[in-house]
């Protein structure tokens, strides 16, 4: 199974930490490939300890409701 998570930033916060924990838990399951796509270059986490791939794509985005 392939899983792709897309988030706007990796700034310190509860939601961002939760996404990292979910990705880490899923990445250790057999036959599962996890990637995290971050839509900005902002990062305040140490990512070297995680087993999944993280890609940073710097794009301009805007939230709309």
BALOBA-1460 file (C-alpha; in Angstrom, 3 decimals):
// residues 65
<rec num="1" residu="x" x="0.000" y="0.000" z="0.000"/>
<rec num="2" residu="x" x="1.235" y="3.489" z="-0.808"/>
<rec num="3" residu="x" x="0.273" y="6.399" z="1.430"/>
<rec num="4" residu="x" x="0.871" y="10.072" z="0.682"/>
<rec num="5" residu="x" x="0.300" y="12.753" z="3.334"/>
<rec num="6" residu="x" x="0.265" y="16.395" z="2.200"/>
<rec num="7" residu="x" x="0.621" y="19.206" z="4.748"/>
<rec num="8" residu="x" x="1.308" y="22.954" z="4.394"/>
<rec num="9" residu="x" x="4.265" y="23.275" z="6.820"/>
<rec num="10" residu="x" x="6.278" y="21.407" z="9.412"/>
<rec num="11" residu="x" x="6.327" y="24.092" z="12.085"/>
<rec num="12" residu="x" x="6.267" y="23.048" z="15.731"/>
<rec num="13" residu="x" x="2.733" y="22.159" z="16.652"/>
<rec num="14" residu="x" x="0.462" y="19.370" z="17.743"/>
<rec num="15" residu="x" x="-1.052" y="18.612" z="14.353"/>
<rec num="16" residu="x" x="2.342" y="18.436" z="12.663"/>
<rec num="17" residu="x" x="3.703" y="16.104" z="15.354"/>
<rec num="18" residu="x" x="0.613" y="13.925" z="14.992"/>
<rec num="19" residu="x" x="1.178" y="13.642" z="11.221"/>
<rec num="20" residu="x" x="4.818" y="12.651" z="11.800"/>
<rec num="21" residu="x" x="3.779" y="10.025" z="14.362"/>
<rec num="22" residu="x" x="1.106" y="8.596" z="12.046"/>
<rec num="23" residu="x" x="3.553" y="8.429" z="9.130"/>
<rec num="24" residu="x" x="6.155" y="6.742" z="11.330"/>
<rec num="25" residu="x" x="3.670" y="4.149" z="12.611"/>
<rec num="26" residu="x" x="2.435" y="3.357" z="9.101"/>
<rec num="27" residu="x" x="5.952" y="3.168" z="7.634"/>
<rec num="28" residu="x" x="6.975" y="0.223" z="9.841"/>
<rec num="29" residu="x" x="4.101" y="-1.937" z="8.591"/>
<rec num="30" residu="x" x="4.991" y="-4.539" z="5.980"/>
<rec num="31" residu="x" x="4.256" y="-3.743" z="2.324"/>
<rec num="32" residu="x" x="3.556" y="-0.091" z="3.124"/>
<rec num="33" residu="x" x="5.343" y="2.891" z="1.583"/>
<rec num="34" residu="x" x="4.763" y="6.293" z="3.198"/>
<rec num="35" residu="x" x="5.713" y="9.707" z="1.836"/>
<rec num="36" residu="x" x="5.139" y="13.101" z="3.401"/>
<rec num="37" residu="x" x="4.805" y="16.063" z="1.055"/>
<rec num="38" residu="x" x="5.300" y="19.495" z="2.656"/>
<rec num="39" residu="x" x="4.130" y="22.520" z="0.659"/>
<rec num="40" residu="x" x="6.731" y="24.931" z="2.053"/>
<rec num="41" residu="x" x="10.340" y="24.896" z="3.187"/>
<rec num="42" residu="x" x="9.405" y="25.616" z="6.822"/>
<rec num="43" residu="x" x="10.600" y="22.856" z="9.140"/>
<rec num="44" residu="x" x="11.334" y="22.842" z="12.868"/>
<rec num="45" residu="x" x="11.550" y="19.049" z="13.335"/>
<rec num="46" residu="x" x="14.570" y="16.723" z="13.178"/>
<rec num="47" residu="x" x="13.547" y="14.409" z="10.340"/>
<rec num="48" residu="x" x="16.606" y="12.154" z="10.187"/>
<rec num="49" residu="x" x="15.176" y="9.772" z="12.800"/>
<rec num="50" residu="x" x="12.049" y="8.985" z="10.767"/>
<rec num="51" residu="x" x="11.909" y="6.020" z="8.395"/>
<rec num="52" residu="x" x="9.642" y="7.529" z="5.745"/>
<rec num="53" residu="x" x="10.525" y="9.884" z="2.903"/>
<rec num="54" residu="x" x="9.804" y="13.596" z="3.256"/>
<rec num="55" residu="x" x="9.749" y="15.976" z="0.277"/>
<rec num="56" residu="x" x="9.618" y="19.747" z="0.520"/>
<rec num="57" residu="x" x="7.983" y="21.585" z="-2.376"/>
<rec num="58" residu="x" x="8.067" y="25.341" z="-2.108"/>
<rec num="59" residu="x" x="4.860" y="26.618" z="-3.671"/>
<rec num="60" residu="x" x="2.608" y="29.524" z="-2.937"/>
<rec num="61" residu="x" x="-0.676" y="28.369" z="-1.488"/>
<rec num="62" residu="x" x="-3.650" y="30.027" z="0.126"/>
<rec num="63" residu="x" x="-6.309" y="28.580" z="2.409"/>
<rec num="64" residu="x" x="-9.903" y="29.130" z="1.307"/>
<rec num="65" residu="x" x="-13.096" y="28.350" z="3.145"/>
